[in-house]
């Protein structure tokens, strides 16, 4: 019976759970540090930074495996520091459903940032930090699509001005 259970549980479960808990903690921390207004701005800036890094020639990044991820992160920080409000999306603090909207937004923003950074890094390098199972949930092509599409779609549910 125990052998069957071991077949279903990956050997890297402790590391995976630690990273998942760290991810949730960073999501909550970023939500409380940035607040609901800035989280939406950061989400929009993720898309802008991805687009800008995506159009640059690959030769510009040949000097380091960290170049794409570093440029993405630098652009994200700069855009976040200097933007006003690109879109007027409102997440009200009134009502009983504020916390779930706040947490979902911070979770999705953190996921999109981490997924994008991991996708810009070489897969073998990322697999030194995370297990293949966790990599498939964070930085695989399907995961990257998830982390870039779902946050935008969630704004339709979270945006209280549409109600």
C-alpha positions as CSV (number, residue, x, y, z in Angstrom):
1,X,0.0,0.0,0.0
2,X,2.8,2.4,0.9
3,X,4.7,1.6,-2.3
4,X,1.6,2.6,-4.3
5,X,1.4,5.9,-2.5
6,X,5.1,6.5,-3.1
7,X,4.5,6.1,-6.9
8,X,2.0,9.0,-6.8
9,X,4.1,11.3,-4.6
10,X,7.1,12.8,-6.3
11,X,10.4,12.6,-4.5
12,X,10.7,16.4,-4.7
13,X,7.5,17.0,-2.8
14,X,9.2,18.9,0.1
15,X,10.9,21.3,-2.2
16,X,7.8,21.8,-4.3
17,X,5.6,22.5,-1.3
18,X,8.2,24.9,0.1
19,X,8.2,26.8,-3.2
20,X,4.5,26.8,-3.3
21,X,4.2,28.2,0.2
22,X,6.9,30.8,-0.7
23,X,4.9,31.7,-3.8
24,X,1.7,32.2,-1.7
25,X,3.6,34.2,0.9
26,X,5.2,36.5,-1.7
27,X,1.7,36.9,-3.3
28,X,0.3,38.1,0.0
29,X,3.3,40.3,0.8
30,X,3.2,41.9,-2.7
31,X,-0.5,42.5,-2.3
32,X,-0.1,44.2,1.0
33,X,3.0,46.2,0.0
34,X,1.7,47.4,-3.4
35,X,-2.1,47.6,-2.7
36,X,-4.9,46.9,-5.0
37,X,-4.4,49.9,-7.3
38,X,-0.7,49.2,-8.0
39,X,-1.3,45.5,-8.4
40,X,-3.4,46.1,-11.5
41,X,-0.8,48.6,-12.8
42,X,2.0,46.0,-12.3
43,X,-0.1,43.4,-14.2
44,X,-0.4,45.7,-17.1
45,X,3.3,46.5,-16.9
46,X,4.0,42.8,-17.1
47,X,2.4,42.7,-20.5
48,X,4.2,45.8,-21.7
49,X,7.6,44.4,-20.5
50,X,7.0,41.0,-22.2
51,X,6.1,42.7,-25.4
52,X,9.2,44.9,-25.3
53,X,11.6,42.1,-24.5
54,X,9.9,39.9,-27.1
55,X,10.6,42.3,-30.0
56,X,14.2,42.7,-29.3
57,X,16.7,40.7,-31.4
58,X,18.1,37.6,-29.8
59,X,21.7,38.7,-30.3
60,X,21.2,41.4,-27.7
61,X,20.8,38.7,-25.1
62,X,23.7,36.5,-26.2
63,X,26.1,37.8,-23.5
64,X,24.2,36.1,-20.6
65,X,21.6,33.5,-19.9
66,X,20.1,36.0,-17.4
67,X,19.9,38.9,-19.9
68,X,16.2,38.4,-21.0
69,X,15.0,37.8,-17.4
70,X,17.0,40.7,-16.1
71,X,15.8,43.1,-18.8
72,X,12.2,42.0,-18.2
73,X,12.5,42.6,-14.5
74,X,14.3,46.0,-15.0
75,X,11.6,47.1,-17.4
76,X,8.9,46.0,-15.0
77,X,10.4,47.9,-12.2
78,X,10.9,51.0,-14.3
79,X,7.4,50.9,-15.7
80,X,5.9,50.4,-12.3
81,X,7.9,53.3,-10.8
82,X,7.1,55.8,-13.5
83,X,3.6,54.9,-14.6
84,X,0.5,56.8,-13.6
85,X,-2.6,54.7,-14.2
86,X,-2.8,53.2,-17.6
87,X,-6.3,51.8,-17.1
88,X,-9.0,52.9,-14.7
89,X,-9.7,49.5,-13.2
90,X,-11.2,49.7,-9.7
91,X,-11.0,47.1,-6.9
92,X,-13.1,48.6,-4.2
93,X,-12.4,47.8,-0.5
94,X,-16.1,47.9,0.3
95,X,-18.0,44.7,0.8
96,X,-17.2,41.3,2.1
97,X,-15.6,40.0,-1.0
98,X,-12.7,42.4,-0.9
99,X,-10.1,40.0,0.4
100,X,-10.7,37.3,-2.1
101,X,-10.5,39.8,-5.0
102,X,-7.3,41.3,-3.4
103,X,-5.7,37.9,-2.9
104,X,-6.6,36.6,-6.4
105,X,-5.1,39.7,-8.0
106,X,-1.9,39.5,-6.0
107,X,-1.6,35.8,-6.7
108,X,-2.1,36.2,-10.4
109,X,0.3,39.2,-10.6
110,X,3.0,37.2,-8.7
111,X,2.4,34.2,-10.9
112,X,2.7,36.2,-14.1
113,X,5.9,37.8,-13.0
114,X,7.6,34.5,-11.9
115,X,6.3,32.6,-14.9
116,X,7.7,35.2,-17.3
117,X,11.1,35.4,-15.6
118,X,11.4,31.6,-15.6
119,X,10.3,31.4,-19.2
120,X,13.1,33.8,-20.2
121,X,15.7,31.7,-18.4
122,X,17.1,28.5,-19.9
123,X,15.1,25.5,-18.8
124,X,18.1,23.6,-17.4
125,X,19.0,26.6,-15.2
126,X,15.4,26.9,-13.9
127,X,15.3,23.1,-13.2
128,X,18.2,23.7,-10.8
129,X,15.8,25.7,-8.6
130,X,12.5,23.9,-9.2
131,X,11.4,20.3,-9.9
132,X,10.2,19.4,-13.4
133,X,6.7,19.1,-12.0
134,X,6.7,22.6,-10.6
135,X,8.3,23.9,-13.8
136,X,5.4,22.5,-15.8
137,X,3.0,24.6,-13.7
138,X,5.1,27.8,-13.8
139,X,7.1,28.1,-17.0
140,X,6.1,25.6,-19.6
141,X,4.5,27.1,-22.7
142,X,1.0,26.2,-21.6
143,X,1.7,27.5,-18.1
144,X,3.1,30.8,-19.5
145,X,-0.1,31.2,-21.5
146,X,-2.2,30.5,-18.4
147,X,-0.3,33.0,-16.3
148,X,-0.6,35.7,-19.0
149,X,-4.2,35.1,-20.1
150,X,-6.0,34.3,-16.8
151,X,-5.0,37.6,-15.0
152,X,-6.5,39.7,-17.8
153,X,-9.7,37.6,-17.8
154,X,-9.9,37.8,-14.0
155,X,-10.1,41.6,-14.2
156,X,-13.6,41.2,-15.7
157,X,-14.7,39.4,-12.5
158,X,-12.7,41.6,-10.1
159,X,-13.4,45.0,-11.6
160,X,-16.3,46.3,-9.5
161,X,-17.0,49.2,-11.8
162,X,-18.5,46.8,-14.4
163,X,-21.3,45.8,-12.0
